Amino acid sequence: AAAGERARDSALLLALGTPRRHLVRAAAAEQAALVGLGSLVGLALGALIVRLIVPLVVLTPTARRPVPGAVLDLPLGTAVLLAAAIAAVPLLSALLGGRRRRDVAQRLRYLEEM
């Protein structure tokens, strides 16, 4: 439903004369905000889970907790790089998806039939 509504709004804005690049930028900015927020929340929850769970599941061969306790090394640079690589996919999709040229009148007729 949201995709149909977005397509209808985009077609209407194109028919009213809004430049296509403005619509692509708006869609990319919205995707960037959503992906950025999701990445930050995911990184924070992942780091929290690692800090809480890993010390509880690391055991010695005799099934005891190690003394001294397990040392966690969560490299921030690697985690951020991985999150950026994962975030690039939806952002590229938003940017490349807006590059298709379609006839505005045909697009409006198609959306009205839906």
N, C-alpha and C positions, 0 to 999 in steps of 0.2 A: 504494500500500500504506500509506503514512504517513497519507494523508487518511482512509482507512477505519479505521485504528487510532485516530486522533484522534477520529473520529466515534463509534466504539464506546466509547472511554473517556469522552467527554463525555456520551453517553447514559446510561452507567452511573452517572456522578457525579450527573447530574440525577435519576435514579431514586432515588439514595440521599439526595437532599435538598440537594445543593449549590446555592446560589443561582446563577441564570443569569449575573448580573453578575460573579460571581467567575470563572466560566469565560471570559467575554468579556475580563475584565481580564488573565487569565493568557495567553490567546491574543494579546492586544494587546501585552503585555509581551514575550512571546517574539518576536513579529514586530518590535517596536521594537529589541530587541537585535540581531537578525539584520540588519535594514535598516541600523541604525547602524554595525555593524561593516563591512558591505559598502560603505557610503558612505565611511567613513574609509579603507578599503583602496583603493577606487576613486579617491578624491581624491588619495591619496598616490602611487599608481601613475601616474595621469594627470599630476600635476605633475612626477614624475620623468621620464616619457617626453617631456614638453614640454621640460624642461631639457636632456635628452640629444639629442633628435632635431632640434629646430627649428634650433639653430645649425649643424647639418650640412647642412640642406637649403636654407637661405637663401643665395642667390647673387645677384651683381650681374648686370646685362644681359650682361656679357662672360663669364659662367659662372665667376666667381671668388668667393672668400669676401670679404665686405665688410670694410673696414678703417675704423674700429674694428669689432669684432664685433657681431653682432646683439644688440639689447637686448630682453630678454624682460620683458613686463609681464603677469603672471598675477594678476588682481585676486582676492584671497582672498574678499572679500565676495560677489562675483558667483558664484564657484565654489561657495561654501557655500550660497548661496540656491538655486542650480540643484540641488544635491544634496538640499536639503530639499524642494524641489518634487517631485523624482523619488521621494523616500522617502515622501511623503505618500500616494501611491496605494496601496501595499500596506498601510499602516497603516490607512487608511480602509476598505479592503477587510476587514481583520480585525475592525475595530470594527462595521461595518455588517453583516457576515456573521453575527455573533452575535446580532443583534437579532431574527431570525426566530423566531417562537414555533411550536413543534411539539409535538405530543402525545408525551410521553416513551415511553409504552408502544408506540405505533406505531413510533417511531424504533428502539426496541430490537428489535422484531419484524423490521423491515426489515434491520437490521444482522445479525441472526442468520441470515437467509436468504442473505446474501451469501457 
